[in-house]
Amino acid sequence: MTCEELLELLQDYIGNGLVVEHRTTVEVHIRGCEHCGILVHSYTHTVRVARALPKCKPLPAAFEARLRSVLESELKDDKPKGS
């Protein structure tokens, strides 16, 4: 398994959605690849923390529109030249 293949399966691996053979292959790769081991640990921790956050109510419509406008502007500014 390559690191790229692991990335493609990461969400299913964390969510226990892989068949045993794929899960075993991922775990063997993680044990042998320090980078992917750290990535899986970090991703797992991030998912756990995000799920523990309190649920918030929907944003007021005017605030959401303003926020989306600012974010869209920022994303356009961050695009590489020629995109």
Helices and strands as residue ranges (DSSP letters): H 3-14, H 20-32, H 34-52, H 61-78
